[in-house]
């Protein structure tokens, strides 16, 4: 999403909430000057990608021990 700096100033709260879910590009005189984004977005996506990696029939401790044995 792209918005003007004036629009951001007038509706900051709205865009802070939107930035939790998508990047917002701020423009001035038609040029992008800043990006508003969620700093935890990469962590959330990484966690989502790891869901299901550990089988349901094994505990976290067993998975750690198994991984430690491979090292």
C-alpha positions as CSV (number, residue, x, y, z in Angstrom):
1,X,0.0,0.0,0.0
2,X,1.2,3.5,-0.8
3,X,0.1,6.7,1.0
4,X,1.1,10.3,1.1
5,X,2.9,11.7,4.1
6,X,-0.1,14.0,4.8
7,X,-2.4,11.0,4.8
8,X,-0.1,9.3,7.3
9,X,-0.1,12.4,9.6
10,X,-3.9,12.6,9.6
11,X,-4.5,8.9,10.2
12,X,-1.4,7.6,12.0
13,X,-3.3,5.1,14.2
14,X,-5.1,3.5,11.3
15,X,-1.8,3.0,9.4
16,X,0.0,1.6,12.4
17,X,-2.6,-1.1,12.7
18,X,-2.4,-1.8,9.0
19,X,1.4,-2.0,9.2
20,X,1.0,-5.1,11.4
21,X,-0.2,-7.0,8.4
22,X,1.3,-5.3,5.3
23,X,4.1,-2.9,4.3
24,X,3.0,0.7,3.8
25,X,5.1,3.0,1.6
26,X,5.0,6.7,2.4
27,X,5.4,9.1,-0.5
28,X,6.2,12.8,-0.7
29,X,5.8,14.6,-4.0
30,X,5.2,11.3,-5.7
31,X,8.4,9.6,-4.6
32,X,8.7,6.9,-1.9
33,X,10.5,8.3,1.1
34,X,9.8,5.7,3.8
35,X,8.4,2.3,4.6
36,X,6.3,1.4,7.6
37,X,6.4,-2.3,8.4
38,X,6.1,-4.8,11.2
39,X,9.6,-5.6,12.6
40,X,8.4,-9.0,13.7
41,X,6.9,-10.0,10.3
42,X,10.0,-12.1,9.4
43,X,9.8,-14.0,12.7
44,X,6.1,-14.7,12.3
45,X,6.6,-16.0,8.8
46,X,9.5,-18.2,10.0
47,X,7.5,-19.6,12.8
48,X,4.6,-20.4,10.4
49,X,7.0,-22.2,8.1
50,X,8.3,-24.4,10.9
51,X,4.8,-25.5,12.0
52,X,4.6,-29.2,11.5
53,X,8.3,-29.8,11.3
54,X,8.3,-31.7,14.6
55,X,6.0,-34.7,14.5
56,X,3.1,-34.7,16.9
57,X,4.1,-38.0,18.5
58,X,7.4,-36.7,19.9
59,X,8.1,-34.2,22.7
60,X,10.2,-31.1,22.2
61,X,12.8,-32.6,24.5
62,X,13.0,-35.8,22.5
63,X,13.4,-33.7,19.3
64,X,16.2,-31.7,20.9
65,X,18.0,-34.8,22.0
66,X,17.7,-36.3,18.6
67,X,19.1,-33.2,17.0
68,X,21.9,-33.1,19.5
69,X,22.8,-36.7,18.6
70,X,23.2,-35.6,15.0
71,X,25.7,-32.9,15.9
